[in-house]
Amino acid sequence: MSVPAPSPESPRLPLPLPPARLVQVLGERPSPVVGWLANRVMDAVCALPDSWRDGLARFVGWLAFTLGIRLRVALENLTHAYPELSDAERRKIALGAYITMARVVLESIDEKEHVETGWEDSQREVQGEAWEALKASVAKGQGALLVTAHFGNWERAGKMLLRRGIPLNALVRPLKGALNMRIVDNRLAAGAGLIYPKGAIAEAQEAVRLGESVLMLLDQSLPAKAAVFVPFFGRPASTTPAMAVVAERTGAPVFVVMGIRDESGRKLRLEVEGPILPPEGLNGRDAFTAHTAAVTAVLEKYVRRYPDQWLWLHRRWKVQPPPEAPATPQG
């Protein structure tokens, strides 16, 4: 069933508790003094009015772009993805990606439950057959596999799902530093369980059997031996087969979930697509590759639709397939 949006006059819905087995935090915390000081600075930033914080995000994004931090990587990626665009058009997309990243960071360190412009927008009901199919799966006590990307605000998108009654465990990497650890703590406070790469497939299978859903980012590069290679913007991209493996072993449905910003950049809406079924007539690695390719194609569709909301700053195509493992052809 759907979760109604709280009104300013009504109490907010309590956040769920993450599964007890998935609350372990792996990573490296700063020293107590550094951690305390960093958190007080982040508290001060979070206390700013929404419009000020968004202005700060825009400035930080512009500054990183102007200083050229990873700009060469972003422009190389955009040149391959959009050869038909002018350099000025590609630079405009890149600037938007920097601002998106700054917004994600500032929004993700906030520990408070806002009932402000962005929060109210995120509480609007999600529409569509895919959302209804996902809710129906959860209502029957069945887990689902949810796929997203470094797009819009993936952290808030997960929280939006939790607020709508979707039990959620996120596949994450161990992090370090005060900022990253604050984001991890906020994930747990929001009700998400944490699944780390070591033993991730077994943990994800267990979560699905318990009726929980697993959220994973499918746009990160992996070493060639651990990856399948699928087309992404016309180039082979090394991608984890974990989603396809767990789907095959559990029969869990696969949905793409994207948190998309509006034109102002401050409001977010949730879009769900699926279930994306595994291919018929294939087995083993071929089936995992084809299923991963189908889901990646949906991610690419959203990136093409909103190119400034994806992080072109990371080396998505840095790992190339070995000669014996060619990429799956498009079409």
C-alpha positions in Angstrom: 0.0 0.0 0.0 1.1 3.6 -0.5 2.2 5.8 2.3 0.3 9.1 2.5 2.2 12.4 2.6 2.2 14.0 6.1 0.6 17.4 6.3 2.2 20.2 8.3 -0.6 19.6 10.9 -0.1 15.9 11.2 2.8 14.0 12.8 5.4 12.7 10.4 5.5 9.0 9.8 8.3 7.2 11.9 11.2 6.0 9.9 11.7 2.2 9.9 14.6 0.6 11.6 17.2 -1.2 9.4 17.5 -4.9 9.8 19.6 -5.7 12.9 22.0 -7.9 10.9 22.8 -5.1 8.5 23.7 -2.1 10.8 27.4 -2.7 10.8 29.4 0.3 9.5 32.6 -0.6 7.7 35.2 2.1 7.0 37.5 4.5 8.6 36.2 7.2 10.9 38.3 10.3 11.6 39.8 11.0 15.1 37.3 12.2 17.7 38.5 15.8 17.5 38.5 16.0 13.7 35.1 14.2 13.6 33.6 16.6 16.1 34.8 19.7 14.4 33.8 18.4 10.9 30.3 17.6 12.2 29.8 21.0 13.8 30.7 22.6 10.4 28.2 20.3 8.7 25.6 21.1 11.3 26.1 24.8 10.5 25.7 24.2 6.8 22.6 22.2 7.3 21.1 24.9 9.5 21.1 27.3 6.5 17.8 28.1 4.8 17.1 25.8 1.8 17.7 28.6 -0.7 21.1 29.5 0.9 22.2 25.8 0.9 21.3 25.5 -2.8 23.2 28.6 -3.6 26.2 27.2 -1.8 25.9 24.0 -3.8 25.8 25.9 -7.0 28.8 27.9 -6.0 30.8 24.8 -4.9 29.9 23.1 -8.2 30.9 26.1 -10.2 34.1 26.4 -8.3 35.1 22.8 -8.8 34.3 23.1 -12.5 36.2 26.4 -12.9 39.3 24.9 -11.1 39.1 22.0 -13.5 38.8 19.2 -10.9 38.4 16.1 -13.0 37.1 18.3 -15.8 39.2 16.5 -18.4 37.6 13.2 -17.5 34.1 14.7 -17.7 34.7 16.3 -21.1 36.3 13.2 -22.5 33.3 11.2 -21.4 30.9 13.7 -22.9 32.8 13.9 -26.2 32.4 10.1 -26.6 28.7 10.2 -25.6 27.7 13.3 -27.5 30.0 13.8 -30.5 27.4 15.8 -32.2 27.3 18.5 -29.6 29.5 21.6 -29.5 32.2 22.0 -26.9 30.1 24.8 -25.3 27.1 22.4 -25.0 29.2 19.7 -23.5 30.8 22.1 -21.0 27.3 23.2 -20.0 26.3 19.6 -19.2 29.5 19.1 -17.3 28.8 22.2 -15.1 25.4 20.8 -14.3 27.0 17.5 -13.3 29.3 19.3 -10.9 26.3 21.2 -9.4 24.4 17.9 -9.1 27.3 16.4 -7.1 27.5 19.4 -4.8 23.7 19.2 -4.2 23.9 15.5 -3.4 26.6 16.0 -0.8 24.9 18.9 1.0 21.5 17.2 1.0 23.0 13.9 2.1 24.8 15.2 5.2 21.5 16.7 6.6 20.3 14.7 9.6 17.0 16.5 10.0 13.6 15.4 8.7 12.5 18.4 6.6 8.9 19.3 5.8 10.1 22.0 3.4 9.9 22.5 -0.3 12.1 19.6 -1.3 10.6 17.2 1.3 7.1 18.1 0.4 7.8 17.4 -3.3 9.4 14.1 -2.5 6.2 13.0 -0.7 4.0 13.2 -3.8 2.6 9.9 -4.8 4.5 7.9 -7.4 2.4 7.0 -10.4 2.5 4.3 -13.0 2.2 0.5 -13.5 5.8 -0.1 -12.4 5.2 1.5 -9.0 2.0 -0.5 -8.5 3.9 -3.7 -9.4 6.6 -2.9 -6.9 4.1 -2.1 -4.2 2.2 -5.3 -5.0 5.4 -7.4 -4.6 6.2 -5.8 -1.3 2.6 -6.3 -0.1 2.9 -10.0 -0.8 6.1 -10.1 1.4 8.3 -10.6 -1.6 11.6 -8.8 -2.0 12.6 -6.8 -5.1 15.9 -5.8 -6.7 16.1 -2.0 -7.2 18.7 -0.5 -9.5 19.7 3.1 -9.8 22.7 5.2 -10.8 24.7 8.2 -9.6 22.0 10.4 -10.9 19.7 13.2 -9.5 20.1 12.3 -5.8 20.4 8.6 -5.3 20.7 9.0 -1.5 17.3 10.8 -1.2 15.7 8.4 -3.7 16.4 5.5 -1.3 14.9 7.5 1.6 11.8 8.2 -0.5 11.3 4.5 -1.0 11.7 3.8 2.7 9.2 6.5 3.5 6.7 4.7 1.2 7.1 1.4 3.0 9.7 -0.4 0.9 12.0 -2.3 3.2 15.4 -1.5 1.8 19.0 -2.6 2.0 21.7 -0.7 0.0 24.7 -2.3 -1.5 27.5 0.1 -0.5 31.3 0.3 -0.3 33.3 0.9 2.9 34.0 4.6 3.2 36.3 6.9 5.2 36.3 10.4 6.4 34.0 12.5 8.5 31.7 13.5 5.6 31.4 10.0 4.2 30.7 8.5 7.6 28.0 11.1 8.3 26.3 10.0 5.1 26.6 6.4 6.2 25.1 7.1 9.6 22.3 9.0 7.9 21.6 5.9 5.7 21.1 3.8 8.8 19.0 6.5 10.6 16.7 6.6 7.5 16.1 2.8 7.9 18.4 1.3 5.3 20.4 -1.8 5.9 24.0 -1.9 4.6 25.3 -4.7 2.4 29.1 -4.6 1.6 30.8 -6.1 -1.4 32.3 -9.1 0.5 29.5 -11.6 0.5 27.1 -9.2 -1.2 25.3 -11.8 -3.3 24.6 -14.1 -0.3 23.4 -11.1 1.7 21.2 -9.9 -1.1 19.7 -13.3 -1.5 18.9 -13.5 2.2 17.3 -10.1 2.1 15.0 -11.1 -0.8 14.0 -14.3 1.0 13.1 -12.2 4.1 10.9 -10.0 1.9 13.3 -7.0 1.9 14.4 -5.1 -1.2 18.0 -4.5 -2.3 19.1 -1.2 -3.9 22.3 -1.1 -5.9 24.1 1.3 -8.2 24.8 -0.2 -11.6 27.0 2.5 -13.1 30.3 1.8 -11.5 33.3 0.2 -13.1 34.7 -3.2 -11.9 37.9 -5.1 -12.6 37.4 -7.1 -15.8 37.5 -10.5 -14.1 34.6 -9.6 -11.8 32.5 -7.8 -14.5 30.3 -8.3 -17.4 30.6 -5.8 -20.3 27.5 -4.2 -21.6 26.9 -1.2 -23.9 26.6 2.2 -22.3 26.5 5.1 -24.6 27.8 2.9 -27.4 30.9 1.7 -25.5 31.5 -1.5 -23.5 31.3 -0.7 -19.8 32.4 -3.1 -17.0 29.4 -3.7 -14.8 28.7 -5.9 -11.8 26.6 -9.0 -12.6 25.3 -9.1 -9.0 21.9 -7.9 -9.8 21.4 -10.5 -12.5 22.8 -13.3 -10.4 20.5 -12.6 -7.5 17.5 -12.2 -9.8 18.2 -15.6 -11.4 18.7 -17.3 -8.0 15.7 -15.8 -6.2 13.3 -14.9 -9.0 13.0 -11.4 -7.5 11.7 -8.8 -9.9 14.0 -6.0 -11.0 13.0 -2.4 -11.1 14.9 0.8 -12.1 14.3 3.6 -9.6 15.5 7.1 -10.4 15.3 10.3 -8.2 15.0 13.1 -10.8 15.4 16.8 -10.0 13.0 19.4 -11.4 14.3 22.4 -13.3 14.9 24.3 -10.1 17.2 21.5 -8.9 15.8 21.7 -5.4 12.8 19.3 -5.8 13.0 15.6 -6.5 10.5 13.2 -7.9 10.7 9.4 -8.0 10.3 7.4 -11.2 10.1 3.6 -11.3 10.4 1.4 -14.4 9.9 -2.4 -14.6 9.8 -5.2 -13.8 12.7 -5.8 -16.2 12.6 -9.5 -17.0 15.6 -11.7 -17.6 16.1 -12.8 -21.2 14.6 -16.0 -22.5 16.6 -18.8 -24.0 20.0 -17.9 -22.4 21.8 -19.5 -19.5 24.8 -18.8 -17.3 27.0 -15.8 -18.0 25.2 -15.0 -21.3 22.0 -14.6 -19.4 23.6 -12.4 -16.7 25.2 -10.2 -19.3 22.0 -9.8 -21.3 19.9 -9.0 -18.2 22.5 -6.5 -17.0 22.5 -4.9 -20.5 18.7 -4.5 -20.5 18.8 -2.8 -17.1 21.7 -0.6 -18.1 19.8 0.5 -21.3 17.1 1.9 -19.0 19.7 3.8 -17.0 21.1 5.2 -20.2 17.7 6.4 -21.3 17.3 8.5 -18.2 20.9 9.9 -18.5 20.2 10.9 -22.1 17.0 12.5 -21.0 18.6 14.5 -18.1 22.4 14.5 -19.0 23.4 17.1 -16.4 22.0 14.9 -13.6 24.6 12.1 -14.1 28.1 12.2 -12.8 30.3 12.4 -15.9 33.2 13.0 -13.5 34.1 9.3 -12.9 35.9 7.0 -15.2 32.9 4.8 -16.2 34.8 3.2 -19.2 38.3 2.9 -17.7 38.2 -0.9 -17.8 38.0 -2.5 -21.2 36.9 -6.0 -22.0 39.6 -8.6 -22.7 39.6 -10.0 -26.2 37.9 -13.2 -25.1 35.0 -11.3 -23.6 33.6 -8.9 -26.2 30.8 -6.5 -25.3 27.2 -7.5 -25.9 26.1 -5.9 -29.3 23.4 -3.3 -29.2 20.0 -4.0 -30.6 
